[in-house]
């Protein structure tokens, strides 16, 4: 599977679907990491019972991996089938359903905090109700397509993914070390973000200009 790099004068073949290698590596790392966030329930001072296990956190972790698997499948299908834009709007919406369902069961809070500049005109908090889930579903569609639309420019797609992920990781680390607020939530974010930074950095090395790969590894897809 290869295509021609439109950013170069020399139309040499470059591989497509390289993100599948990163996606598979990410999933393998996350699958192997599954026991570690919950190891205290097995090695703690007291014997673990079914009622004492962190079922909510465990379901959120597995649900996140399920949604990520769906999005990796979408990326592969896009490379192979050349999906139309309307398909790219539908599939992320479906992939976000497991996240929304688990959020509804575990927490279900639809109240948002109003930004400080608007608190003079609005209450400090607003309960959006069902609109909160509509917003979260639309956010998943927007984020995935906002990244994917720049895939044809060398280094932009993978580069901005690394920048965004690093900024989120720094924020979570600051919150855990200095703010001491919602520590479990920020640790959960780090569990997902740190491996993503690793695989995305590896992809960026080969995706940045000039995008390259040994031609002997390229083969035409038919």
Beta strands, then each sheet from edge to edge (+ up, - down):
strand 1: 2-4
strand 2: 13-15
strand 3: 111-113
strand 4: 125-127
sheet 1: 1+ 2-
sheet 2: 3+ 4-
end
